[in-house]
């Protein structure tokens, strides 16, 4: 997978754009994401039902994965079952 790839959730409306990608399976709502939306939606895993917010970037602890949410949904993002967290904005330097 390469940067710029759009992935769609198999269990909700969430869509993401890959900004940075390492080795692993990107998941939403506990199910793997794919470039094509499946014909029928699967079941949302309650452990991964925190939701994904529009326009937010999600990253893993090691910084290997970064995803940009382009369409929000009920499923939360993870890689190989490990939840991704929202990327925090870097503080700007003060101008004296």
Secondary structure by P-SEA (a helix, b strand, c coil): ccccbbbbbccccbbbbbcccccccccccccccccccccccccccccccccccccbbbbcccccbbbbbcccccbbbbcccbbbbccccccccccc
